[in-house]
Amino acid sequence: MTLTTEALVTALVIFVLRILNNSIGTIRLIVMARQQRGITVVLAFFEALTFAVTIAGVATDLSNLLNLFAYCAGFAAGNWVGMWIEARYIVSYVRVNIFAKEKGHEIAVALREKGFGVTESVGEGLEGRVEWLHSIATRRDAPGIIDTVNSINPAAFTFLEEARSVQRGTIRRSQRNQPTI
């Protein structure tokens, strides 16, 4: 295999297209989970197009190690870029559920002081009365909420659920300014 300018440009194109393909795929999965059918269909078209062009440059000659390497490296880099795009530009929401046998109200007050909406309920658990706190937050804010809960009541049971759609209510905007999709 001779490293010509043409061979290097072809490998670079394969690499860049594979990054684009994987990044589009990441965004498509996110909008598909949110039931945004129109955007999902458009992204699927471009994902398939970039995949077809990219794989054609590799599958026609699997002995071309430069193109094969560019394809694999582009896939790996595309995963990283897709995750970066999701973390930077896609706002996703979680429902935070907190069950506390004690200090539930104190947790709610602390979270409200930080700008989160919290609903308090009382329930009956296996070991008796529990306070059940519900809050909707951005995925970025979830670790801070968990830290707050743990600092007040480390024994509290906390779990997160994906919130597919959020309308109205009190949702604190994350510290970083990010657009929403």
Residue frames relative to the residue before (quaternion, step in Angstrom):
aa qw qx qy qz dx dy dz
M 1.0000 0.0000 0.0000 0.0000 0.00 0.00 0.00
T 0.2118 -0.7804 0.5823 0.0842 3.52 -0.73 1.14
L 0.3330 -0.7436 0.5465 0.1936 3.57 -0.91 0.94
T 0.0187 0.7920 -0.6061 0.0709 3.53 -0.12 1.33
T 0.6662 -0.4696 0.3795 0.4377 3.55 -1.27 0.18
E 0.6401 0.5320 -0.3205 0.4522 3.57 0.99 -0.82
A 0.6564 0.5079 -0.3095 0.4641 3.60 0.96 -0.85
L 0.6660 0.4970 -0.2999 0.4685 3.59 0.98 -0.82
V 0.6435 0.5087 -0.3200 0.4740 3.59 1.01 -0.80
T 0.6383 0.5220 -0.3278 0.4611 3.59 0.96 -0.82
A 0.6608 0.4968 -0.3023 0.4745 3.58 0.93 -0.89
L 0.6428 0.5172 -0.3214 0.4649 3.59 1.00 -0.78
V 0.6383 0.5137 -0.3228 0.4737 3.60 0.97 -0.82
I 0.6409 0.5124 -0.3217 0.4725 3.60 0.95 -0.86
F 0.6442 0.5313 -0.3098 0.4546 3.58 0.94 -0.92
V 0.7021 0.4640 -0.2710 0.4672 3.60 0.78 -1.03
L 0.6598 0.5017 -0.3146 0.4626 3.60 0.93 -0.84
R 0.6475 0.5119 -0.3264 0.4607 3.60 1.02 -0.70
I 0.6044 0.5210 -0.3492 0.4912 3.59 1.09 -0.66
L 0.6609 0.5046 -0.3019 0.4663 3.58 0.88 -0.94
N 0.6467 0.5367 -0.3097 0.4447 3.56 0.94 -0.94
N 0.7082 0.4537 -0.2654 0.4714 3.57 0.82 -0.95
S 0.6315 0.5263 -0.3323 0.4624 3.59 1.04 -0.70
I 0.6312 0.5124 -0.3237 0.4841 3.57 0.99 -0.82
G 0.6436 0.5394 -0.3171 0.4408 3.57 0.98 -0.84
T 0.6326 0.5292 -0.3250 0.4627 3.58 1.01 -0.80
I 0.6836 0.4723 -0.2848 0.4780 3.57 0.85 -0.98
R 0.6227 0.5487 -0.3404 0.4419 3.60 0.99 -0.80
L 0.6623 0.5033 -0.3151 0.4569 3.60 0.89 -0.85
I 0.6423 0.5219 -0.3251 0.4575 3.58 1.01 -0.76
V 0.7146 0.4285 -0.2754 0.4794 3.60 0.80 -0.94
M 0.5914 0.5498 -0.3717 0.4580 3.60 1.13 -0.52
A 0.6457 0.5138 -0.3212 0.4646 3.61 0.97 -0.79
R 0.6932 0.4428 -0.2634 0.5041 3.57 1.19 -0.52
Q 0.4870 -0.7112 0.3957 0.3169 3.56 1.30 0.32
Q 0.4109 0.6847 -0.4954 0.3420 3.62 1.07 0.66
R 0.1932 -0.8653 0.4544 0.0859 3.52 0.38 1.34
G 0.6538 0.5367 -0.3278 0.4208 3.60 0.86 -0.87
I 0.6855 0.4622 -0.2779 0.4892 3.56 0.83 -0.99
T 0.6247 0.5569 -0.3351 0.4328 3.58 1.01 -0.83
V 0.6645 0.5063 -0.3041 0.4578 3.58 0.93 -0.90
V 0.6590 0.5006 -0.3118 0.4668 3.60 0.90 -0.88
L 0.6708 0.4890 -0.3014 0.4690 3.59 0.90 -0.89
A 0.6252 0.5391 -0.3370 0.4527 3.60 1.03 -0.77
F 0.6183 0.5431 -0.3415 0.4540 3.59 1.02 -0.78
F 0.7237 0.4338 -0.2551 0.4722 3.59 0.79 -1.01
E 0.5924 0.5474 -0.3662 0.4641 3.58 1.12 -0.56
A 0.6737 0.4860 -0.2924 0.4737 3.59 0.92 -0.93
L 0.6396 0.5338 -0.3252 0.4474 3.59 0.99 -0.82
T 0.6940 0.4543 -0.2920 0.4761 3.59 0.81 -0.93
F 0.6170 0.5355 -0.3499 0.4584 3.58 1.07 -0.66
A 0.6608 0.5165 -0.3149 0.4442 3.58 0.87 -0.94
V 0.6683 0.4897 -0.3030 0.4709 3.58 0.90 -0.90
T 0.6771 0.5069 -0.2902 0.4476 3.56 0.94 -0.91
I 0.7009 0.4640 -0.2876 0.4590 3.57 0.78 -0.96
A 0.5876 0.5719 -0.3712 0.4358 3.59 1.12 -0.57
G 0.6696 0.5007 -0.2971 0.4611 3.57 1.08 -0.69
V 0.7124 0.4227 -0.2502 0.5012 3.57 1.21 -0.35
A 0.7140 0.4980 -0.2679 0.4128 3.58 0.77 -1.06
T 0.5987 0.5798 -0.3702 0.4103 3.60 1.12 -0.49
D 0.8010 0.0487 -0.0236 0.5963 3.60 1.18 -0.47
L 0.1349 -0.8385 0.5258 0.0474 3.56 0.16 1.31
S 0.5871 0.5644 -0.3805 0.4382 3.58 1.23 -0.16
N 0.5501 0.5785 -0.4015 0.4489 3.59 1.29 -0.14
L 0.2340 -0.8309 0.4933 0.1072 3.56 0.04 1.31
L 0.5923 0.5683 -0.3708 0.4344 3.59 1.10 -0.59
N 0.6860 0.4632 -0.2806 0.4859 3.60 0.88 -0.92
L 0.6357 0.5229 -0.3256 0.4652 3.57 1.01 -0.79
F 0.6489 0.5006 -0.3082 0.4830 3.58 0.98 -0.84
A 0.6454 0.5211 -0.3197 0.4578 3.61 0.94 -0.87
Y 0.6327 0.5352 -0.3182 0.4605 3.58 1.04 -0.83
C 0.7034 0.4614 -0.2636 0.4720 3.58 0.82 -1.01
A 0.6639 0.4915 -0.3048 0.4741 3.59 0.94 -0.84
G 0.6297 0.5296 -0.3261 0.4654 3.58 1.07 -0.72
F 0.6241 0.5286 -0.3333 0.4691 3.57 1.05 -0.75
A 0.6673 0.4963 -0.2967 0.4695 3.58 0.90 -0.94
A 0.6777 0.4747 -0.2897 0.4811 3.59 0.88 -0.93
G 0.6176 0.5546 -0.3359 0.4451 3.59 1.09 -0.71
N 0.6055 0.5353 -0.3520 0.4722 3.58 1.08 -0.65
W 0.6635 0.4991 -0.3021 0.4683 3.56 0.90 -0.93
V 0.6651 0.4955 -0.3040 0.4688 3.60 0.89 -0.92
G 0.6437 0.5242 -0.3225 0.4548 3.59 0.95 -0.82
M 0.6630 0.4863 -0.3033 0.4817 3.57 0.97 -0.82
W 0.6286 0.5221 -0.3344 0.4695 3.59 1.04 -0.73
I 0.6382 0.5201 -0.3244 0.4658 3.60 0.94 -0.88
E 0.6683 0.5037 -0.3074 0.4529 3.56 0.87 -0.94
A 0.6835 0.4846 -0.2892 0.4630 3.58 0.89 -0.90
R 0.7316 0.4526 -0.2397 0.4499 3.58 0.98 -0.80
Y 0.8464 0.2435 -0.0727 0.4680 3.56 0.82 -0.97
I 0.6968 0.4413 -0.2818 0.4901 3.59 1.12 -0.42
V 0.1973 -0.7670 0.6005 0.1105 3.56 -0.73 1.05
S 0.0014 -0.7834 0.6214 -0.0125 3.55 -0.70 1.07
Y 0.3120 -0.7713 0.5387 0.1321 3.51 -1.12 0.76
V 0.1349 -0.7632 0.6268 0.0807 3.52 -1.23 0.60
R 0.3375 -0.6718 0.6114 0.2470 3.51 -1.26 0.51
V 0.1952 -0.7747 0.5950 0.0877 3.54 -0.73 1.10
N 0.0906 -0.7812 0.6176 0.0082 3.55 -0.76 1.13
I 0.0333 -0.7976 0.6013 -0.0326 3.55 -0.76 1.08
F 0.0813 -0.7712 0.6309 0.0224 3.55 -0.83 1.04
A 0.0548 0.8115 -0.5754 0.0860 3.55 -0.63 1.14
K 0.3768 -0.7109 0.5462 0.2332 3.56 -0.92 0.93
E 0.7932 0.0664 -0.0351 0.6043 3.56 1.20 -0.48
K 0.8267 0.2518 -0.2115 0.4565 3.54 -1.31 0.53
G 0.2745 0.7797 -0.5165 0.2235 3.60 1.13 0.53
H 0.6693 0.4909 -0.3072 0.4655 3.58 0.90 -0.90
E 0.6287 0.5315 -0.3375 0.4564 3.61 1.01 -0.74
I 0.6218 0.5215 -0.3352 0.4786 3.57 1.04 -0.73
A 0.6552 0.5193 -0.3113 0.4517 3.59 0.90 -0.94
V 0.6506 0.5128 -0.3138 0.4640 3.58 0.95 -0.88
A 0.6632 0.5067 -0.3086 0.4562 3.60 0.90 -0.90
L 0.6669 0.4884 -0.3073 0.4714 3.58 0.96 -0.81
R 0.6340 0.5191 -0.3307 0.4682 3.60 1.01 -0.75
E 0.6290 0.5334 -0.3318 0.4579 3.59 1.04 -0.76
K 0.6855 0.4473 -0.2706 0.5067 3.58 1.20 -0.51
G 0.6414 -0.5819 0.3035 0.3974 3.57 1.28 0.21
F 0.5480 0.6133 -0.4066 0.3978 3.61 1.20 0.14
G 0.3970 -0.6596 0.5773 0.2720 3.53 -1.18 0.63
V 0.0023 -0.7954 0.6049 -0.0379 3.56 -0.90 0.93
T 0.1608 -0.7534 0.6309 0.0923 3.55 -0.99 0.89
E 0.2146 -0.7829 0.5753 0.1001 3.54 -0.89 1.00
S 0.0079 -0.7645 0.6443 -0.0191 3.54 -1.06 0.90
V 0.2923 -0.7108 0.6020 0.2165 3.52 -1.29 0.30
G 0.0096 -0.8068 0.5903 -0.0230 3.53 -0.96 0.89
E 0.4181 -0.6642 0.5552 0.2752 3.49 -1.37 0.04
G 0.1266 -0.8061 0.5770 0.0343 3.56 -0.65 1.15
L 0.7660 -0.3489 0.2679 0.4688 3.54 -1.30 -0.12
E 0.7830 0.2995 -0.1454 0.5254 3.56 1.02 -0.84
G 0.7618 -0.3577 0.1949 0.5037 3.59 1.13 0.50
R 0.8264 -0.2539 0.1966 0.4626 3.52 -1.35 -0.46
V 0.0072 0.7699 -0.6379 0.0158 3.55 -1.08 0.89
E 0.3456 -0.6753 0.6008 0.2521 3.51 -1.25 0.48
W 0.1700 -0.7855 0.5929 0.0502 3.54 -0.85 1.06
L 0.0966 -0.7987 0.5938 0.0094 3.54 -0.63 1.18
H 0.1219 -0.7788 0.6139 0.0415 3.55 -0.98 0.92
S 0.1154 0.7739 -0.6184 0.0730 3.57 -1.02 0.79
I 0.2421 -0.7190 0.6284 0.1717 3.54 -1.21 0.59
A 0.0678 0.8004 -0.5887 0.0909 3.55 -0.85 0.99
T 0.5651 -0.5356 0.4643 0.4221 3.54 -1.26 0.14
R 0.6270 -0.5438 0.3956 0.3933 3.55 -1.16 0.56
R 0.6227 0.5577 -0.3375 0.4327 3.60 1.07 -0.71
D 0.6985 0.4757 -0.2712 0.4606 3.57 1.06 -0.73
A 0.4920 0.7065 -0.4143 0.2953 3.61 1.19 -0.43
P 0.6611 0.4953 -0.3504 0.4415 3.67 0.80 -0.77
G 0.6400 0.5221 -0.3259 0.4600 3.60 1.04 -0.71
I 0.6255 0.5219 -0.3325 0.4752 3.57 1.06 -0.72
I 0.6613 0.5034 -0.3042 0.4656 3.56 0.90 -0.92
D 0.6296 0.5252 -0.3333 0.4655 3.60 1.00 -0.76
T 0.6439 0.5194 -0.3167 0.4640 3.59 1.00 -0.85
V 0.6437 0.5151 -0.3165 0.4691 3.57 0.92 -0.93
N 0.6991 0.4851 -0.2776 0.4460 3.58 0.80 -1.02
S 0.6424 0.5211 -0.3371 0.4497 3.61 1.06 -0.63
I 0.7091 0.4246 -0.2595 0.4996 3.60 1.13 -0.57
N 0.8011 -0.0388 0.0655 0.5937 3.58 0.95 -0.89
P 0.2184 -0.8195 0.5174 0.1136 3.59 0.04 1.25
A 0.6450 0.5263 -0.3229 0.4501 3.62 1.19 -0.40
A 0.4733 0.6790 -0.4498 0.3354 3.62 1.23 -0.16
F 0.3536 -0.7088 0.5745 0.2062 3.55 -1.10 0.81
T 0.0101 -0.8097 0.5839 -0.0583 3.57 -0.64 1.16
F 0.1120 0.7752 -0.6205 0.0380 3.55 -1.04 0.78
L 0.3410 -0.7353 0.5616 0.1661 3.51 -1.25 0.64
E 0.1122 -0.7524 0.6451 0.0712 3.52 -1.20 0.67
E 0.5158 -0.6182 0.4894 0.3351 3.56 -1.10 0.66
A 0.1859 -0.7529 0.6214 0.1116 3.58 -0.94 0.90
R 0.3154 -0.8014 0.4798 0.1676 3.57 -0.28 1.24
S 0.7999 0.0256 0.0309 0.5988 3.55 0.96 -0.87
V 0.0840 -0.7920 0.6045 0.0152 3.55 -0.97 0.88
Q 0.0392 0.7855 -0.6153 0.0524 3.55 -0.91 0.97
R 0.8518 0.0479 -0.0856 0.5146 3.55 -0.93 0.98
G 0.5647 0.6059 -0.4382 0.3492 3.57 -1.26 -0.15
T 0.5337 -0.6060 0.4816 0.3406 3.53 -1.33 -0.07
I 0.1098 0.7691 -0.6176 0.1230 3.53 -0.50 1.23
R 0.3635 -0.7427 0.5252 0.2010 3.52 -0.61 1.15
R 0.3979 -0.6835 0.5576 0.2522 3.54 -0.96 0.88
S 0.5252 -0.6550 0.4471 0.3087 3.56 -0.82 1.00
Q 0.6631 -0.5389 0.3535 0.3806 3.55 -1.19 0.56
R 0.6784 0.4257 -0.2899 0.5239 3.58 1.04 -0.69
N 0.3859 -0.6894 0.5518 0.2670 3.58 -1.00 0.74
Q 0.1152 0.7948 -0.5864 0.1058 3.53 -0.57 1.11
P 0.4590 -0.6501 0.5131 0.3216 3.56 -1.06 0.66
T 0.3511 -0.7198 0.5509 0.2350 3.56 -1.21 0.38
I 0.2124 -0.7495 0.6136 0.1291 3.54 -1.17 0.65
